[in-house]
Amino acid sequence: MKNLPRLCVGVLAFFCLPLLLAYESGGKAYTKKLETVLLDEPKPLAHPAAKIGYAIELNVEQVNGSWLLVSSGANRGWVFAGNVAEKKPMANPKTDFLPSAASETTASVAARPLDEVAQNYGAQKGLGEAKADVEWVEQQSAQVNSAAVTEFLQAKKLGEFQQ
């Protein structure tokens, strides 16, 4: 019984601490994706207003639940709070060698077949059927449309639909 008050305080601190660390109007946030889309409205499927790069400082102008109205220079829009960080992200050594974002890759480069060395490596690692596996995944994913994903996220209150 002596530890009950400590336990209660610990549980309260565990559940209340995230509320104290939430974003506030006038605060700062940083993008944590290679490309973060700012939206016209605080809705997941709203029209994009701007695109911001990685680790860019954003000024938080307004908080609406899990959505933040942010600005950076001339760019302004809504972003889901899960897509930003309170501290500036460190450089990512796993992607620092990449010359550009994946969205800047051309179709001819992306469609380039693997060379013989890569195919042999894949076969050694038991990935000889990777092409067939990718085709199967593409067929399966073609059966799922964005409306079904949105409906699932809304029903489960996940992602941008959490409250």
Secondary structure, 3 states (H helix, E strand, C coil): CCCHHHHHHHHHHHHHHHHHCCCCCCCEEEECCCEEEEECCCCCCCCEEEEEECCCEEEEEEEECCEEEEEECCEEEEEEHHHEECCCCCCCCCCCCCCCCHHHCCHHHHCCCCCHHHHHHHHHCCCCCHHHHHHHHHHHHHCCCHHHHHHHHHHHCCHHHCC
